[in-house]
């Protein structure tokens, strides 16, 4: 007799299903009453129009091929990299990186704000030779995408014989 009760309790009866349906309809009516200004018949058309716009946008973006992918990568990643206070605590650090790694000499570093330096470097990076930047971009993408490598770069920066170029190449080559 006990086994029969267990089997029945797992089974949902028609009466229970009816109660669930009544509760559902009641809750749905409350929701619809709360949103009286919402016309449900308009929703599918609104959603379709949004989908069409995003499809057109993604096709435009997907169709774009950068003529200078390395330069465009640097223009995107350098500001984020320069914002790392642990890696670039002083304006001189940013200027040193720009000069040693990118070949961009910056005058009057002490009179410029950090943001002015970053903007100047980003604008100058636009004029660099894209083909010469391939190995640098590859190494930077490996470093900036990995917090352990970024931490290792910060640690290396405190060494006496620190060189941006050597450190970037060395850390960028680890576990490629």
N, C-alpha and C positions, 0 to 999 in steps of 0.2 A: 504494500500500500504506500509506503514511504517513497519508493522509487517512482511510482506513478505521479505523485505530487511534484517531484523534482522535474520530471519531464514536462508537466503542465506549466510550471512556473517559467520555464525558458521559452515557452511558446507564447507568442503575442496573439491574443484573442481578437476577434472582430470588434468587440466592444472597446477594447483598448485602442485599436486603430481608429475607431470613430472618435474617441476622446482626443487622441493626438491630432486628428484632422480638424476638429472643432477648435482646439487650442491654437493651431496653426492659422486658421482662418481669422480667428479673433485677433491674434497678434499682427497679422498682415493688415487687417482693417485699421488697427491703431496706427501702424506705420504709414499707411496711405493717408489717413486723416491728418497726421502730423505734417505731411508733405503735400498739402493741397495744391500748391502752385506748380508742382512737378507734373508734367504731362508725360506719362509713360510712353505714349505712342510716338513722341518726338525723340526719345532716347536713342533708338537704333540709328536714325538718320544722323544725329549728332556724333555718335560714336563712329559711324562710317566716314563722315567728313574728316574727323580727326585722324583716322587711320590713313586716309588718302594723303593728307598733308604730311604725315610722318613718313609714309612710303616715298613720297617725292623728295623729301629732305634727305632721307637715307640714300636714295639713288644718286643724288647730287654729291653727297659726301663720299660715297663709295666710288663714284666715277672720277674723283679728283686724284690725280697722281702728281706728287710733288716733283718739280724739276730739280730741287735741291734737298733731298730727304735728310741728309746729315745736318745741314744748316738749320732746317726747320726743327729737327730734334733738339739741337743745342738751344735754339731760341725758346723752346718750351721747357727744357730741363735746367738750364743755367739759373734762372731766377729762383727756382725751388732749391737748388743746390746751395746758392749763395745765401739763402735765408737760414741755413743750418748754422746756428750760433756756435756749436761745438767745433765745426769745421772752419768757419770764417768768423772769428770773434772780432777781428779788426778790419777796417777798410783796406789796410795794407795787405792783408791776406788775400782779399779779392783781387786787388791790383796785381799782386805777385802771380796769382793763378792765371789771370788774363795775359800777362806778359810771357810767362814761362810756357804755358800750355797752348794758348791760342795765338801768341805772337802779337797781342794788342797792347801797345804801350799807352799808359795813362799818366798824364801829367797832373800836378797839383792834387794828389790823392787826399792829402790832409784837409783840403778845403771843400771837398765834395761829400755829400751825404751818401749813405749806403745805397739808397734807392737811385740816386743819380749815377753812381758807379754801375749798378746793375743795368740800368737803362742804356748807358753808354756802351757797355760791353755787348748787350743784346743787339743794339743797332749796328755796332762794328762787326759782330759775328755774321750778320747778314751779307757782308762783303767778302767773307773768307772763301777759300777754294774748297768746294764741296768734296771733291775727290780726295783731297789730302786729309780730310777729317774722318774718314771711314773707321780707322783703327781706334781713334779717340772716342768716337760715338759708340762703337761696340763696347769698349771698356767701360765707359760711363754708364751705359745702359745696364751692364752687369752689376756695377757698383750701386747705382741709385735704386735698383730694384731689389736689393738685398741688404737688410739692416745689419747683418753680421759683417759684410764687406764694408759698409759705410762706417761701422764702429772700428774696424781694422784700419781704415784710412785715417780716422780721427786719432787713433793711437800712433800710427806712423808719423803723423804730422808733428808730434811732440819730440821725435828723435832729432839728434843733432845734425845728421847728414840728410835731412829731409829734402826731397825733390818731388815736385808735383808730377812731372812726367814719369819718373821712375816708379813712383807709388801707384799712379793710375794704371800703368802698364802691368806692374807686378800683381796688384790686387785684381785687376780686370781679367788677368789670365788664369787666376785660381779657379779650379773646377768649372771650366768652360763647358 
